[in-house]
Amino acid sequence: MEPSKTLKDVKIGDTVTVVKLTGQGLVKRRIMDMGITKGTSIFVRKVAPLGDPMEVTVKGYELSLRKEDAQMIAVE
C-alpha cells in the first residue's frame, strides 16, 4: 500500500477526496466543524507565498487552513 497523501501535499488546482482525519480531540472536531469529513471533495485554490496557510474550497465555500492542520487530513 502506498503511503497516504495528506492535504498538505496537494498541488494548487487539484481536487482531492478526504479519506481519513488523523487529528485528535478539539483539532479534529474543529476540522469536522468546517465541513471536512470523510468523502468530502476539496479543491486547493492557492497557497500563501511562504507556504502557510493554504486556501481551499469545501462544499462551495472557501477556507484557509494551516499546514499543520492540512497534514491531519488524508486524501486521495
Secondary structure, 3 states (H helix, E strand, C coil): CCCCEEHHHCCCCCEEEEEEECCCHHHHHHHHHCCCCCCCEEEEEEECCCCCCEEEEECCEEEEECHHHHCCEEEC
